[in-house]
């Protein structure tokens, strides 16, 4: 059977495009001593899929990582030795926050909130960032349902 459209059940083409997009972000972050290797970009792209699945979200277009990188690359709290891991954690928490606040904050507003608090009060501490979110919005990241019990 001939198909009109190429089938990519594993999404490898999309994964490769996301990986390339993340590597292109090195142009923005490298002046701050931060860059991703191809393997780190691939792991982050895979983690993006996992974060969406865990948060029960779907996404069209580019993920949040390129915007997180652009917003936070000048933060003194991002260090080269744990840059990829910190980005992965920030991506995970972004989607949890997004689920919890729903439509009350746009992606851009939430991104600005993360940028301001990650580089401000939280001083790069992801757990403290989650605590600040709970204080600001009345529930813990990923625990929206618990506040109704």
Secondary structure, 3 states (H helix, E strand, C coil): CCCCCCCCCCCHHHHHHHHHHHHHCHHHHHHHCCCCCHHHHHHHHHHHHHHHHHHCCCCCCCCCHHHHHHHHCCCCCCCHHHHHHHHHHHHHHHHHHHHHHHHHCCHHHHHHHHHHHHCCCCCCCHHHHHHHHHHHHCCCCCCHHHHHC
